[in-house]
Amino acid sequence: MTCPPSLLNMPDVVMNIILKKVGVQSVQVLRKVCRDLRNFIEEHKSESYIDQATLAIDLDSVHLGFPFNSIVVKYKKHEKGCRVICQKTYNTTEKNLDNSDFLETALNDFKVIMKSQKNGVEFFNICFKLFTLDDIGDQELIAAGFREKLEKSLQSWDHPVPVRRIIIGAVNQTEVMSILRYLDPKLLENVEMSASRYVDSIPMEIDKIMETDQWKNLKTLKMSGLIVLVPLKHFSHLTTCSIFRKSLSGDELTELRNTFQHSTSLNSMEVTYQFLNKSDICNQLGLPTVTQDFLGTKIETWEVGVSPNTLRFTLVPKERGYAFIIRKIPIQKTVPSRIFLDDFKIIMKNQKSAVGNFQVHFHLFKDHDFRNEELLETKFLEMWRQSVQQWGHLIPVKELIMSTVSEQEVMSVLPYLDSEFLESIDMFDARYVESFPINTDRIIQLKQWKNLKTLKMNHLIVSCPLEQFSHFSTVSIFRTSLTGEELTELKEVFAKSTTLTSMELTYSSINKTEICDQFGQPCKTHDEMSRNIKTWETRLPHSTLQISLVRKEKNYVFRLQKYPQQEAVKCPADK
């Protein structure tokens, strides 16, 4: 009689395949089944591939998370020991471990998981979540206790922690060193540190940190709310750097220039200063070029040649200080933007008919520095305006598609398009996650606007009167809120317009009561995605206005369609 299949009598090759398939969470469960399985797993070191890991310490719990793998494990302090809660997607399991310390258990599991990691973890975030205490002294005491246990655990590892990028919430060098020295210096490229327990910026020594191999091999450093006083030359081996300093003086500025001049790797540096001397800056760099970003913030820029590069200095006021950004830009004999504009002019000069589709996009996301992106865009738009003003004719375009966040951007393009050809505009915000307000005061005065038939503005919130859209045939826009006054205005626009047939308005908030007060109770249907749709109908002179309302993620989509009365679709309840 043969025995039923069991993991304990599986061949090694088969067992290794099983462990590779089941994933990190299941391997940890198998480790706790019996000693034989645990010994096999530790001996053969099944592979794990983790992209991101988070270790967050609280007063009575630890969160161990692997978000890209959809795994979160919470270790809670329990009256008999430790309570482990494991979540993976929609599945949650809980288990009590008697006589176990929640912190030591969490650190041990983290060690076991990382022991099998074949590649460097792209992102590791370690955070001391100790903000619920009123007594700062207690916070520091708990942080010290956690640090000691963490360091003791890391000392027991038989290999350095394989991490490429780490974010550390710390307030002193000792806390940073308790983690940093155990990371693999051959893999570590990016370190971010922030003051985790204080609101204001605080000074921090980094002399011991700078002696480590981890520091010497770094490419990117970001320190937020931690003021460093060491000479700037100690950052010259980096590629990108962001730090806090006390004050920007003439001597500091000279040191900055020398650091960039002698470094072969440093390309950009952002230094946040509490104080600065504007006269010292102008004495060395001359008068700045002054611009504004889309929020109206003043930006001052200087450019200085430091062979074989140009150093661009940008000064931007912040809430509690000043951001001084230095970028190294290779000197080019020709400007790509100018070459493009010249080529575009030649091509369009020989265009006999209108271009069906003209798209304008600004791909300014590479550096993750919006202040620099706005400056680059301002310079290009000025070159663009100067170029098209010399053409002697407007650009023949039927449809304009444009990614934009400001009226300034639109006005740099729209006035130069031929209104006799332009029929459709599609604008959208590709730079920000949330919908963004845009001013249209100057846009709606243009002849190009007044001759349009179709308009679509996605994630750009407009606040001008709705009558400004009455000359269109089809409109899709974003607004803030749907009120009774807005409903009345919508009805009047459709009643008076001889061209407007459909309109889609996306609102962040609505008042359903006011809708029902004006249009009565709705019919209820469903679309192909099983979303609830509320519909109404109201009479207009010589036509019927059909209205629908549907919830879309965080917003409400309000659609209005005008039909000749004989074509109107009635609610089932009206039949």
Stockholm file with secondary structure:
# STOCKHOLM 1.0

chainA/1-575         MTCPPSLLNMPDVVMNIILKKVGVQSVQVLRKVCRDLRNFIEEHKSESYIDQATLAIDLDSVHLGFPFNSIVVKYKKHEKGCRVICQKTYNTTEKNLDNSDFLETALNDFKVIMKSQKNGVEFFNICFKLFTLDDIGDQELIAAGFREKLEKSLQSWDHPVPVRRIIIGAVNQTEVMSILRYLDPKLLENVEMSASRYVDSIPMEIDKIMETDQWKNLKTLKMSGLIVLVPLKHFSHLTTCSIFRKSLSGDELTELRNTFQHSTSLNSMEVTYQFLNKSDICNQLGLPTVTQDFLGTKIETWEVGVSPNTLRFTLVPKERGYAFIIRKIPIQKTVPSRIFLDDFKIIMKNQKSAVGNFQVHFHLFKDHDFRNEELLETKFLEMWRQSVQQWGHLIPVKELIMSTVSEQEVMSVLPYLDSEFLESIDMFDARYVESFPINTDRIIQLKQWKNLKTLKMNHLIVSCPLEQFSHFSTVSIFRTSLTGEELTELKEVFAKSTTLTSMELTYSSINKTEICDQFGQPCKTHDEMSRNIKTWETRLPHSTLQISLVRKEKNYVFRLQKYPQQEAVKCPADK
#=GR chainA/1-575 SS CCCCCCGGGSCHHHHHHHHHHHCHHHHHHHHTTCHHHHHHHHHHTCCBCCSEEEEEECSSEEEEEEGGGTEEEEEEEETTEEEEEEEETTEEEEEEEETCCHHHHHHHHHHHHHHTBCSCBSEEEEEECCCSCSCHHHHHHHHHHHHHHHHHHHHTCSSCBCBSEEEEEESSHHHHHHHHTTBCTTTCCEEEEEESSCSSCEECCCTTGGGSHHHHTCSEEEEEEEECCSCGGGGTTCSEEEEEEEEECHHHHHHHHHHHHHCSSCCEEEEEEEEECHHHHHHHHCSCEEEECTTCCEEEEEEEEETTEEEEEEEEEETTEEEEEEEEEECCSSCHHHHHHHHHHHHHHTCCSCBSCEEECCCCCTTSCHHHHHHHHHHHHHHHHHHHTTSSSCBCBSEEEEECSSHHHHHTTGGGBCTTTCCEEEEECCSCSSCEECCCTTGGGSHHHHTCSEEEEEEEECCSCGGGGTTCSEEEEEEEEECHHHHHHHHHHHHHCSSCCEEEEEEEEECHHHHHHHHCSCEEEECTTCCEEEEEEEEETTEEEEEEEEEETTEEEEEEEEEEGGGCCCCGGGC
#=GC SS_cons         CCCCCCGGGSCHHHHHHHHHHHCHHHHHHHHTTCHHHHHHHHHHTCCBCCSEEEEEECSSEEEEEEGGGTEEEEEEEETTEEEEEEEETTEEEEEEEETCCHHHHHHHHHHHHHHTBCSCBSEEEEEECCCSCSCHHHHHHHHHHHHHHHHHHHHTCSSCBCBSEEEEEESSHHHHHHHHTTBCTTTCCEEEEEESSCSSCEECCCTTGGGSHHHHTCSEEEEEEEECCSCGGGGTTCSEEEEEEEEECHHHHHHHHHHHHHCSSCCEEEEEEEEECHHHHHHHHCSCEEEECTTCCEEEEEEEEETTEEEEEEEEEETTEEEEEEEEEECCSSCHHHHHHHHHHHHHHTCCSCBSCEEECCCCCTTSCHHHHHHHHHHHHHHHHHHHTTSSSCBCBSEEEEECSSHHHHHTTGGGBCTTTCCEEEEECCSCSSCEECCCTTGGGSHHHHTCSEEEEEEEECCSCGGGGTTCSEEEEEEEEECHHHHHHHHHHHHHCSSCCEEEEEEEEECHHHHHHHHCSCEEEECTTCCEEEEEEEEETTEEEEEEEEEETTEEEEEEEEEEGGGCCCCGGGC
//
